[in-house]
Amino acid sequence: MRFEVFHPGLLGRPDVIAVDMIHYPGLWGLCFSHHPPNNNHPRYGADTTTAGVLRFLEAAQEGRDGLSLANLADYIVTTHHVDADAVLPVWALLHPEAALARRDLLERIARCGDFFLYLDEQSARINAVIEGVHWRLRGAGRAGDRLVEDGLTRACFEWLLPRMEGLLDDPEPYREFWEEPLRTLKKDHAELQQPGRVREYWDQHLSWVETDHEPDAHALNTICRNDLLLVWRTDKPERRLEVRPAIAWYEMTSLPHRPHYNLAGLAERLNNAEGRAAWTYQPGPVRLRCDASLLRPKALLRVVHSWLKIQPETLVPAAYRADVREVFSFQKQHSTLTAHRRFADVSQIRYRPGAPYQGLHFLGADAAHGTPDLLWIETGKQPLPFAVADDFYWNRAPASPLHLAVTYVDTGRGTFWVEYDAWENPLHPTPQVTLCGDGQIRTATFDLQNARLGASQLQGADLRLRRAPGTPLALKELTLCKEEPAS
C-alpha cells in the first residue's frame, strides 16, 4: 500500500482506502471513519478511526471473512487532513504488524487527539508532536486547529510517516514539539481543579467554567464532565458555550444514545433573554459566542434548562437523559476515556424501555410506542434490531456461550423468535415462542450458540426480534448474559 493526499482522481476507483473522512459520492473503496456520514462497514466502526482500522487489521491478520492484506498491496490509502486520528490509521495500514504491536498506545493517542483529553504522558506527548508539526509547517493559527489544504497535508505526512515508529517508541527526541504544550496543559489542568473553577449542572448537561484566560482545550475537556461547556471569562464579559468535540463531531459506538444538541435553537432563546442579538451560532465547531452578555449566571442556567427540556427524543434521547450522570461519572475521568470499556467486565447487559443505556441498544423506533417501561409493537412486520456493546461481546472467535432472556407481556396471539449474528449465519434463527394473549408477564430464554455479534445485520445490528405477521409484542426487558440466567 502507499499513501496519497486525497484528490478527485481517486473517485470511482475501487483500489482506494479512505480514512477519517466523510463519505464522498464516488468514493468506492474501503472506508474507515467516525465522521458522519461515512461508508463504514458497521463491524469496523469504533469511537476513533484508528480503533476501527486496528479492528480490521486484526481480522485480516487472523484471516477472518476472507480478508487478506496481500490482496490490498497495491491499494492507495488516503485522507485530506492532519491530526492524530488521521495520521495513525494511515501509518497502521502501511505498517500493520508494527501497529498491532502498539495497539493500546495508538488508540490512546487517537482519543487524546480527537477528544482533546489528557489520558497519560506518553499519548499526550505524541499527539502534541503531530499537532506541533502541523502548526509549524502551517506557520499560523493555533495548534490543534484542523485545516484541509493539500500541500500542507502532504508536507506533514512526508515528515511524520518515516518518523512515526521511532516517535511512538520514544517521544523524548521530539521535546521541542511537546514540551511547551504539555506545560500549558498541566498548568491549566491544575488551575481548573481549584475549588469554584468548574461547576457541574447535571440537569442542564452543562459544565460551568470560570477562567481569566482561554484554557487549554485538553485540560478543559478532561476536567469537565458534561456535554455542554460554558466558558465564563472573569477578565472580560465574553462567554462561550460549546458542545464537547467527542459529542458534537463524531459517531460514538460506545455511546449509541449520544445526543445531538441544537445550539441554533438555544442561541435564539438566549438572545430573547438578552433582548438583543448577543449570541452568535457557529456550526463548526459547534458553539455559541457572546462578546458581552448581560445575563447573570442563574438566568443563563434557566434558559439552558428550559431549552433542554423541549429537545425532542430524536435529538436528546430519554435513555441519555436518564443515563447522563452515570455515563459521565463512570470512572474518575470523563466517559470518553472510559465508555468504550464500560461493559467489559460485567456478566450481563440489558435493555429496558425508557431506562438508562445498559449495554443493549434498540436501533428501531418507527413502529414502536408505549409507556415508559413497555415497548409496544402492534403493526407491521419489520424486525426489532438491537446492538450489543462492543466491549461486552464483539466478533468473538472462538465464540462464548450467551443467553438472551426476553421479558414480555403476552398481549395477543402469534409467534416471535430471535435472529442473531452467528459465525455460520448472520441471521441465525432461534426456536419460536408462541403467544396466547392472556395478559401475563412471561420470560423466554434463548441460547445463542456460536454467536459472533459482529454487527453483520442491517443497521449494524447484532440481533433482532422477528414476529409472525399480525403478532403484537409488548417488551419489558431484554437481558443478554454470559452465564446461564437464574430461573
PAGUTI-805286 format. One record per residue: x negated, y negated, z of N, C-alpha, C in turn. Coordinates in steps of 0.1 Angstrom, whole numbers, plus 5000, padded with zeros to 4 digits. Layout:
# PAGUTI-805286
XYZXYZXYZ/...
This chain:
# PAGUTI-805286
499250125000500050005000499149885000/499749774995499049644995500049534999/499449415003500349305007500349194997/501549144994501749024987502748934994/502448804993503448704998504648714989/505848704995507048724987507148614976/507548664964507748574953508848644944/509548564936510748614928510348734919/509148744916508748864907508948994914/509148994927509349124934510849164934/511649074930513149114929513349214918/514249304921514649404911513649524910/512649524919511649634919511949724931/511949854928512149954939510949984948/509749934943508549974950508049854959/508949794966508749684975509249714989/508449684999508949695013508949555019/510049505022510249375028510349375043/509549295050509649295064509949155070/510749155080511149035088511748925080/512548965070513248865061514648895061/515448785058516848815055516948885041/518048945038518149015026518448925014/517548935004517748854992518548944982/519548894975520148974964519049014954/519049134950517949184940516749234947/516649234960515549294967515949434970/515449524961515949664961515249764970/514049724974513249824981513649844995/512749915003512949925018512949795025/513749785035513849655043513749695058/512949615065512849625079512949485085/514049455092514249315097515249315108/515049225117516149195127516849065125/516549005113517248885109518448915101/519648865106520848895098521048785087/521548825075521848955071520649035066/520649165068519449245063520049365056/519149435051519449565043518849685050/518649675063518049785071518949915070/518250035071518950155075519150135090/520350155095520550135110519650215118/519150335113518250415121517050345125/516550255117515350185119515550035123/516750005127517049875133516449885148/515949765152515449755166515449615170/515149585182515149445187514149365179/513049415175512049345167511749425154/511349355144510949415131509849515134/508849475142507749565145508249695150/509149695160509649825166510349905155/511049845146511749925136510749985126/509649915122508649975114507950095121/507650075133506950185141507850305142/509150285143510050405143509950475129/509950395119509850455105508550535104/507450475108506150535107506050665115/506650665127506750785135507450895127/508650865122509450965114508651015102/507950925095507250965083506051055088/505451025099504251105103504751245107/505951255112506451385116507251455104/507251395093507951455081509451465081/510051375089511551385090512151325078/513351375074514151325063513451315050/512451395048511651395036510851275034/510551195045509751075044508251115042/507551045034506151075031505450935028/504550905036503750775033502950785021/502550905017501850925005502650884993/503950904993504750864982504950704981/504550634992504650494992503250424990/502250504986500850454985500750334976/501550324965501450224955502450104958/503150114969504150014972503549874976/504349774974503949634979504649604991/503949565002504549515014504649365013/505749305017505849155015506649095027/506348965029507148885038506848735033/507548645039507348505034506848405045/506648455057506248365067505248425077/504748355086503748395096504248385110/504448485117504448495132504148635135/504048665148503648795152504448905147/505848885146506748995142506849005127/506048925119505848945105504549005102/503448955109502149005107501949145111/502449175123502249315129502949425120/504149415116504749515107504049535094/503549425088502749435076501549515079/500749475089499549545093499849695096/500949725103501249855106501549945094/502249895084502449965072501149995064/500249895065498949915058498050015066/498250025079497350105088498150185097/498950275093499950345101499350415113/498250495111497750565122497150475133/496450365129495950275139497150205146/498250175139499350105145500050195155/500350325152500950415161500150435173/498850435172497950455184498050335193/498550225188498650095196500150055198/501050145197502450115196502950035207/502750065219503249985230502749845230/501449825227500949685226501549605215/501749665203502349595192503749555195/504549635201505949605205505949495215/505049485225504949375234504549245228/503649255219503249125212504449075204/505149155197506349115189507349055197/507649105209508649055218508148915224/506948915227506348795232506448675222/506148705209506148605199507548565195/508448655192509748615187510748565197/510548625210511548585220510948475229/509648435227508948335235508948375249/508348485252508248545265506848575269/506548555282505248595287505448725294/504948835288505048965293503849015301/502648985295501349025301500248945294/499148945300498048855295497548895281/497449025278496949075265497849035254/499149065255500049035244500148885242/500148805253500248665252498948605244/497848655247496648605241496648635226/497048755222497048795208498148715200/499248695206500248615200499848475198/499148425208498548285207497548275196/496748375193495848375182496548365169/497648445168498348445155499048315153/499648255163500248125162499148015160/497948035167496947935165496347925152/496148045145495648045132496647975122/497848005124498847945116498847785117/498747745130498747605133497547535127/496347605129495147545124495047525109/495547635102495447625088496547535082/497647515090498647425086498247275088/497547255099496947125102497947025107/499147065111500046965117501147045123/502146975130503247045137502847105150/503747185156503547245169503247395167/502347445175502047595175503347665178/503647765170504947845172506047805162/505847685156506847645146506747745134/507847785128507847875116507947785104/507147815094507147745081507047835070/507947835060507847915049507147845037/505947875035505147805025504147905019/504147935007503448045001501948035003/501347915001499847905002499447925016/500147865026499847875040500048025044/501148085041501348225044500148315039/499848295027498748375020497448355028/497148225031495848205038495848265052/496948265059497048325072496848475072/497548535062497348685061495948725057/495348645048493948675044493048665056/493348575065492448555077492748665087/494048695090494448785101494248935098/494748975086494749125084493449195085/492249135080491049205082490549205097/491049115105490549105119491549165129/492649215124493749255133493349365143/492749475138492449585147491449535158/490449455154489549405165490249315174/491149235169491849145178492749215188/493449325183494249405192493449465203/492249515199491449585209490749495219/490449375215489749275223489949135218/490849065224491148925220490048825225/489148865234488248775240487448695230/486948755219486148675209486948555203/488248555204489148455198489648355208/488848335219489248255230489648115225/488948065215489147925210490647905206/491348015202492748005198493648015210/493348105220494348125230494148055244/492948005246492647955260493547845264/493547735255494347625259495947655259/496447725249497847755250498247835262/497347935266497648015278497547925291/496647825291496547735303497847655304/498347605293499547525293500747615297/500847735292501947825295501947855310/500847885316500747925330501047805339/500547685335500847565343502347535343/503047545332504447515331505247625338/504747755337505447865343505447845358/504347795364504247775378505147655382/505247555374506047435377507547475377/507947555367509347585366509747685377/508847745384509147835395509347755408/509047625408509247545420510747535423/511047525436512447505440513147385433/514347405428515047305422514847275407/513747335402513447315388514347385378/514747505382515647585374516847635382/518047605378519247655385520047735375/520547845380521347935371522847925374/523547895363525047885364525648005356/525948105363526348235356527748215348/528648145354529948125348529848045335/528847965334528647885322527647945312/527048065316525948125309524748035306/524447945317523547835314522547825325/521247805320520147775329519847625328/519947555340519747415341518247385344/517547315336516047295338515847145339/515247105351514846965353513246955351/512846865343511446855340511046715335/509846675338509446545333508646545320/508646665313507946675301508546785293/508146805280508546915272507947045277/508647135283508047255288507547355277/506547435280506147535271507247635268/507447665256508647755252508547895258/507347945259507248085265507548075280/507047965287507347955301508847935303/509447855295510847825296511747945295/511448025284512348135281512048255291/510848255297510548365307511248335320/511148215325511748175338513248175338/513848125327515348115327515948245324/517148265330517848395329519048395320/519648275317520848275309520648245295/521648255287521648235272521448085268/522147995275522147855272521147785281/520147715275519147645282519347495281/519647435292519847285292518547225298/517847155290516647085295517046935298/516946905311517446775316516146695320/515746605311514546525314514646425325/513746425334513846335346513046205343/512246205332511446085329512145995319/513246045313514045965303515446035302/516345965296517746015296517946115285/516946175280517046275269517546415275/518546475267519046605271518946695259/518746825261518746925250519347055255/520347105247520947225251520747325239/520147435241519847535231520247675235/520447755225520547905227519247965226/518848045236517548105236517348185223/516148185217515948255204516348395204/516148475214516548615214517948635211/518848545216520248555214520748485201/520048375198520548295187520148345173/518948395172518248415159518348565154/518548655163518248795159519448895162/519449005155520249115159519549195170/520149225181519549295192520249425194/519549535190520149665191520349705206/519549645215519749675229520849595235/521349495228522549415232523549405221/524249525219525249525208526449435210/526649395222527749305225527249155226/526149135220525448995220526448895216/526548775223527448675219526948585208/527848505202527448415191528048275196/527248185200527748065206527947955195/529147905195529447795185529147665191/527947625190527547495196528047375189/528547395176529147275170530447235177/531147335182532347305189532047245203/530947285209530547225222530147085220/529447055209529046915206530246825205/531346865199532546785198533146755211/533146865220533646835234532846745242/531446765241530546675248530746525243/530846505230530946375225532346315229/533346395230534646345235534446295250/533746375258533546335272532646215273/531646205264530846085264531545955259/532645975251533245865245532545805233/531645885228530845835216530045955210/529545935198528846045192527346055197/527146105209525846105215525146235212/525846345211525246475210525146515195/524046555190523846595176523646745176/524346815167524246955165523146995154/522247085158521247125148521447275147/521747325135521947475133520747555133/519547505131518447595131517147515135/516547535147517047625157518347575163/519147675169520547635173520447555186/520747425185520547345196521447215195/521647155206522247015207521246925213/521246805208520346705213521046575216/520646505227521246385231520046295236/519846175230518746095234519146005247/520445985249520745905261522245945265/522346055274523646095279524046015291/525345985291525945915302526646015312/526646145308527346235317526546275329/527146285340526446335352526446485352/525646555360525446695359526846775361/527646735371528846815373529846795361/529846675355530746655344530346735332/529046745330528546825319528746975321/528647025333528947165335530347195333/531247095337532747125335533047135320/532347055312532647065297532147195292/530947235296530447365291531347485295/531847475308532647585313533947585306/534647475303535847475296535747515282/534647485276534347535262534147685261/533347735271533047875271534347955273/535247905281536547985284537348005271/537247915262538147925250537447995238/536148045240535448105229536248245226/536548275214537248395210536448515213/537148635214536448765216535448795206/535748745193534748775182533448705184/533348595192532148525194531548555207/532248565218531748595231532648715236/532248835234533048955238533248955253/534449005257534749025271533749115278/533249215271532249305277531049235280/530649135273529449055276529648965287/530848895287531148805299531148885312/531649005312531649085324530249135327/529349145318528049205319526949105321/527148975319526148885317525148875330/525748875342524948875354524048995355/524649115352523849235353522749245342/523149205330522149205319520949125323/521148995327520048905329519348925342/519849005351519149035364518849185364/518749245352518549395352517249425359/516149345356514949355364514549215368/513349205374512949065378512848975366/512449025355512348945343513648945335/513648855325514848845316515148965308/516348985305516749115298516049145285/515549035278514949065266513549125268/513049125280511849205283512249355286/513449375291513749505297515049575291/515849495284517149555280516949675271/515849685263515649795255515149925263/515049905276514750025285515750035296/516949975294517949965305518550105308/518750185298519350315300518450435298/517150405298516150515296516150615306/516350585319516250675330517550725336/518650695330519950735336520350865330/521250935337521751065332522951055324/523650945324524850925316525150785313/525850765302526350635298527850635295/528450525295529950535293530450405286/531650425281532450315275533750305283/534150185287535450165293535950035287/537150035282537749915276537749795285/537249685281537249565289536149555300/535349665301534349675312533049625306/532049595315530749565310530149675302/529249635293528549735285527749835293/527949965291527250065299526550165290/526150125278525250215270526050275259/527350275258528150335248529050215242/528850185230529450065224530450095213/531750045214532750065204532549965193/532350025181532049945169533249895161/534449945165535649905157536549815165/537449755158538349665165539749645158/539749665145540849625137542249675141/542249805144543549875148543649895163/542749835171542749855185543449745192/544249785203544849685212545149755225/545649675234546049745247545749655259/545749715271545549655283544049645285/543549565295542149555297541449695300/542149795305541549915309541950035300/542550005288543050105279542950065265/542350145256542150115242543250195235/544150125228545250195221544950195206/545150305200545150325186546350395181/547350325175548650385172548850405157/548250325149548450345134547150365127/547350395114546150415106545450555108/544450575101543750695102542250675102/541750545104540350525104539750585117/538550635116537850685128537450575137/537250615150536850515160535350535163/534450445157533050465158532450415171/531350485176530650445188529150455185/528450355191526950365191526450395204/525450475205524750515217523450435219/523250385231522050305234520850385230/519950325222518750405217517850455228/517750375238516850415249517350535257/518650555256519250675262519050805254/519250795241519050905232519050855218/517950885210517850835197517050935188/517650985178516951065167516051165173/516551235183515651325191515451455185/514151495184513851635180512651685188/512751805194513951885194515051825202/516351865198517451805205517651845219/518251765227518651795241520151815242/520551905251522051925253522651795257/523851765251524651645255526051695257/526751625265528151655268528951525268/530051515260530851395259532251425265/532551345275533851355282534751235277/535951275272536851165267538151175276/538351065283539551055292540550965285/541751025284542850955276544150975283/545150895279546550915283547250985272/547851095275548551175265549851115261/549851025251551050935248551850985237/551451085229552151135218551651265212/552351325203551851455197550851425186/549951525185548951525174547651585179/546551565171545251615175544251515173/543151535180541951445178540751535180/539551485175538351555177537151455176/535951505178534751415177533951465165/533351365157532351395147531051325152/530051405154528751335159527651365150/526651285151525451295142524551405147/524551515140523751635144522651645133/521651725136520551735127520951805114/521951895115522351965102523451895095/524151795102525351735096525551605103/525551485097525751365104527251345108/528151435103529551425107529951565113/529151615122529451755127530651745136/531651835132532951825140532951915152/533651875162533851955174535252025173/535552115182536952175182537952065185/539152085180540251985181540951995195/541451875199542251875211543651845207/544651915213546051905209546751815220/547451715216548251625225549651675225/550351665237551751705238552651585241/552051465245552951345247553651345260/553051405271553751405284553351285292/552451195288552051075295551051095306/550551215307549551245317548151205313/547251175323545851135321545051265320/544351285310543551405308542151375304/541251475306539851455301539451575293/539051555280538551655272537051645271/536351765272534851765272534351835260/533451775253532851835241531351855243/530851975239529451995239528851955226/527851865226527251815214525951885212/525951995204524852085202523952025191/522652035192521651995182521951845178/522251765188522551625185521351545180/521451465170520451385165520651235170/521851185168522251045172521250945166/521050955153520050865146520750765138/521950715142522650615135522950645121/523350775118523450825105524850795099/525850765107527150745103527450595098/528550575092528850435087528850345099/528450215096528250115106527050145116/526250245113525250285122525750355134/526950415133527450485145526750615147/526850665160526250795164527350905165/528550855168529650955169530950875167/531950945164533250885162534350975165/535550925169536751005172537551005159/538051115156538951135144540251185149/541351145142542751185145543451245133/544251335136545251375125546151265122/546651245110547551135106548751125116/548951005120550150985129549851005144/548651045147548351075161547950945169/548750905179548350795187547350835197/546450735201545350765210545250655220/545250685233545050575243543850615252/542750555249541450585256541250515269/540950585279540550515292539050515294/538350615289536850615292536250725283/535050695278534150795272532850795280/532350915284531150935291530251035284/529050995281528051085275527051125285/526851245287526051295298524851385293/523751375299522651465296522751585304/523551595314523851705322525251745321/525551875325526951915324527851835334/528951775329529751685337530451765348/530651705360531251775371532751795367/533151915371534551955368535551895379/
